[in-house]
């Protein structure tokens, strides 16, 4: 069984569910490079809610250092890279 990953489509779906209207304006590559603060109009609280929604939806636990990574570079690609780097699959535990 392949290891679970958070995909760009998962992030897009979670953003739609959170009613972040700016997500509609971004094609795939643009969304990947989007800044949560500037491009998507989110604050840290909303980004943490996004991460929580992804954990619930995918049944995974994201490493705690994801938030630190996002503070350094607030992009969707940073979230994907840091989350998938050490993602914990709760179905395996």
C-alpha positions in Angstrom: 0.0 0.0 0.0 1.5 3.4 -1.0 2.2 5.9 1.6 -0.5 8.6 2.0 0.3 12.1 0.7 -1.5 15.4 0.9 -2.0 16.6 -2.7 -2.6 20.0 -4.2 -6.2 18.8 -5.0 -6.7 17.9 -1.3 -5.6 21.5 -0.3 -7.9 23.0 -3.0 -10.9 20.9 -1.8 -10.2 21.9 1.9 -9.9 25.6 0.9 -13.3 25.3 -0.9 -14.8 23.7 2.2 -13.4 26.6 4.3 -15.0 29.1 1.9 -11.8 30.8 0.9 -13.1 32.5 -2.3 -9.6 33.4 -3.7 -8.9 29.7 -4.4 -11.3 29.8 -7.4 -8.9 32.2 -9.2 -5.8 29.9 -9.1 -4.9 27.3 -11.7 -2.9 24.4 -10.4 0.7 25.8 -10.7 -0.4 29.2 -9.4 -2.2 27.7 -6.4 0.9 25.6 -5.6 3.0 28.8 -5.4 0.2 30.9 -3.7 1.0 32.7 -0.5 -1.5 32.0 2.2 -1.4 35.5 3.6 -1.1 37.6 0.5 -2.7 35.6 -2.3 -5.4 33.6 -0.3 -6.1 36.2 2.4 -5.7 33.8 5.2 -4.1 34.3 8.6 -2.2 31.8 10.7 -5.4 30.7 12.5 -7.1 29.8 9.2 -3.9 27.9 8.0 -3.9 25.9 11.2 -7.6 25.1 10.6 -6.8 24.1 7.0 -4.1 21.7 8.4 -6.6 20.3 10.9 -9.2 19.7 8.2 -6.6 17.9 6.0 -5.6 15.7 9.0 -9.3 14.8 9.5 -10.1 14.3 5.9 -7.0 12.2 5.0 -6.8 10.4 8.5 -3.2 11.5 9.0 -1.3 13.5 11.5 0.9 16.3 10.2 4.3 16.9 11.9 4.4 19.8 14.3 7.2 21.5 12.3 4.8 22.3 9.4 3.6 25.4 11.1 7.3 26.6 11.6 8.0 25.9 7.9 4.9 27.9 6.9 6.0 30.8 9.1 9.2 31.0 7.1 7.6 30.7 3.7 3.8 31.0 3.6 3.2 29.1 0.4 1.0 26.1 -0.4 4.0 24.3 -1.8 5.8 24.7 1.6 2.8 23.2 3.3 2.8 20.2 0.9 6.5 19.6 1.1 6.8 19.9 4.9 3.6 17.9 5.5 4.4 15.0 3.2 8.0 14.9 4.4 7.1 13.4 7.8 3.3 12.7 7.5 2.0 10.1 9.9 -0.6 7.7 8.5 -3.0 7.0 11.3 -4.4 4.0 9.4 -1.0 2.3 9.9 -0.9 2.9 13.7 
